[in-house]
Amino acid sequence: MSCQYKLPAWAAGITATIFPFTAMAQEGSLDQRINETVAPISNVIAGAIFYSVPIAGNDFPLIVGWLVIAAAIFTLYFGFVQFRKFGHAIALVKGDYSHPDDAGEVSHFQALATALSGTVGLGNIAGVAVAVSIGGPGATFWMILAGLMGMASKFTECTLGVKYRNEYPDGRVSGGPMYYLSKGLAEKGKPGLGKALAILFSICCIGGAVGGGNMFQANQAFQQVVNVTGGENSFLAGSGWLFGLIMAVIVGSVIIGGIKSIAKVTEKIVPFMAVIYVTAGLVIIISNIGMVGQAFSDIFVGAFTGAGVAGGVVGALIQGFKRAAFSNEAGIGSAAIAHSAVRTKEPVTEGYVALLEPFIDTVVICTMTALVITISGELNSGLTGVELTSAAFASAFTWFPLVLALAVVLFAFSTMLSWSYYGLKAWTYLVGEGKGKEIIFKLFFCLCVIVGASMSLGPVIDFSDSMIFAMAIPNVIGLYLLMSVVRGEVNQYWAKIERGEIRKVDKSATAEAET
């Protein structure tokens, strides 16, 4: 099998594929000059990170294989923890084991909401449509499977994030892959390797935060608002800087307050977004209940026959795995940064909470999108990306494109909040802690919101996407070397529960004591 070193169309033009209006740069404009300057560098880096091999007529990016294989290994190593401890994870999110005097800044639920706000977004709306339009309904099956396995990756990285976090006298904490790579591998007698991997991760995280986690989000939010308010005739057309300025002020007002402020906002926005989107999907599914059985049949049969799909079974598998990896970011390491801020004495508790992320993001929301597209009859309409998802929902609700525009803005806003925190923690790891150093990054992040809304920075976004997935290389290496540490934490935690040292909190007694 020959390997072709090239930037796949889905990687190089992913924003143009999902959102065609991102490529509307004018000849000789500033953003086009930036594109022409950055493109050669971006193509080389993205070509390396998204290096693909042709399999059955499909480009299979090795970085996706890297993430899926890791998820399978962690699933087996921890004895299918995502299924055995799912109920315990729910109990932790409900606060059944939470103690307010534990070190940390946010609750289990707030940490989960913050991390989810960084993953639930445009990929769930548009990316799934791309996957099923190319890989057919069968891609949904493989997407679900990859999402289920990814739950074990999130469990592993978020347990380590809490175990090796830094706790400061003022109550703040800093954690994530950069800390467990440096501190954890130092314990293993590999301090040089750990430090090098931590620095590489931090650099890539900053690049991903200001690009894919910021400028891309601002750009898509602006373009979608313009699209539903008259397109070229919209009162906002040509005023991206104004939209970006307003967004920057709102984002800045939240992120200046730190993770506690971010968590208070995301714990409200994420459930609100999910309820609106899932409710609309359920209404369509219930109103077409007679077609659901056939839809699931198409998904299952298509997964193993690949009928009518380029590449057959392999094509459906690749598209499903690709979408799951790009949607829930299991193995990327980003979520471990948010989860490290949780209030807990037991690192493994946050690992259990974190395994819910891929389930909510991929198994529930992505599958909902795929089901609606399948039963709507729009799959063979020739549409793709957000246009396909919008048409599928509009088949039942003519007003849904307006709701979709609201969802895109909220998704973009919440994603920017989460990635501002990820980028900040990577920044402070490299330059040191301190309010002055934090303010510098936060101001720069807000400036990038304005730039992102004002320009069509295709190659810049391709570069930042590459940075996000480059984070998986040092992170997964560290997870392999430290997964025995996680097993030790698991054994210790359940031994404490058996001895009665850890028990459920009596909430009624706590409430009486407070009154």
C-alpha positions, 0 to 999 in steps of 0.5 A: 500500500503506497502512502501519499503525503498530501493535505486531504481535502477534508483537512485543508478545506474543512471550513469551506466544506462545512461552511462555504461562506468562509471562503468569500475573501475578496481579491487583493484584500488583507485577509487574502494576503494573510492567507497567501503568506500563511498557506505554505506553512499551514499546508506543510504542518497540516499535511504532517499532522493529518498524514493520510493513507489511502484505504479503499478509495478513502483517505484515512488520517493516521492521527484518527487511528492514533486516537481510536487505537488508544481509546480501544487500549484504555477500554480493555485495560480498565475493563470497560470502565465506561459501562461498569461505572456509568451509574457512579459517574451520574451520582458524582455529577449530581453531587452525591459525593461532593464536599465543599471543603475539598480543594478546587474551584468548581463542582463536578457538574460545572467542570463537565459543562465547561469541558462539554462547551469546548466539544459540543458545537459546530461539529455536531451540527455540520460535521455529522452531516458531512460524515453521513453524506459521504459515508452513508447512514452506516457511518453513524454506527462507527461514530457511536462505537468510537464515541463509546471507546473514547469515554475510556480515554477521557477517563484516563486523561482527566484522572491524571489531570486532577492527580498532578494538578498544582494547588495554590494557597489562594484556592486556584488550581492549574492542571492538564496534560502539561502537568501530568506529562512533566510531573508524572513522567518525572516520577517514572524517571523520565523528567527530560521526556516529560518536560519536552512533551509538556512544552510541545503540548502547551505550544500546540494548545495555545495555537489551537486555542487562538485559532480553532477555539477562537477565530474560527468560532467568531468567524462562523458565528458572524457569517451565520448571523449575516446569512439569516439576516439577509445575506449580502443585504444584511445590516451586518454585512461588511461589519465583522469587526463590529460583531467581533468587538461586541463578542470580544467584550462579552467574552472578555467580561466572562474570562477575566473572572477566571474558571469560576466565572466561565463555569457559571456561564457554561453550566447554564448555556450548555444544558440550554443548547443541548435541550433546544437541539435534542428536543427539536430532534426528538420532536422530528423523530417522534413525529416520524416514529414509523421511520425510526426502525428503518433508519436504525436498520439503514445505520446497522446494515450500512455499517457492515455493507457500505451499500452505495458508499465510496469505499464500502464498509471501510468508507463508512468506518473511516467517516464514522471514526473521523467524526467521533475523533473530531467531535469529542476530542477524546485523547486530545487532552484539552478536557483534562485542563477544565476537569483539573479545576474540580473540587475533589480529593480523589482524582479518579472521581473526575475521571468517572465524570469525564467519561460522560463527555463523549457519551453526551457529545457523540453518542447522544447529540451526534447520533440525534443529528444523524437520525434526523438527517436519515429519516428526513429524506434529505440525505440524497438531496445533494446538500452537505454540512450545515446546509444538510442539517438545516434542511433536515430540521427545516423539513419539520420546522420551517423556522429552524434555520433561525434556531440553528443560527442561535445555536451556532452563536451560543456554541461558538461563544461557549467554545471560546470560553472553554478554549480561553481557559485551555490556552491560558493554562498552557500559557502560564505553564510556559511563562509562569503564574501571575495575574499580569501574565494572565491578563496579557493572554486574555487581552490577546485572546479577545483581540483575536475574536475581533480579527476572526470575525473580520477576516476569512483566515482559511490557512490560519484555521487549518494551522490551528486545527493541526495544532489541536490534533498535534496535542494528541501526540504527546498526550497519548504517549503520556497516557500510555506511560501513566495508565498504571498510575490511574489503575492505582488510583482506581484501586485506592478509591474503591478500597476507601469506599469499601472501608467506609472512608468515602460515602455519599453526602447526607444532603438533608443534614447539610441543608439543616446545618446551613440553616 
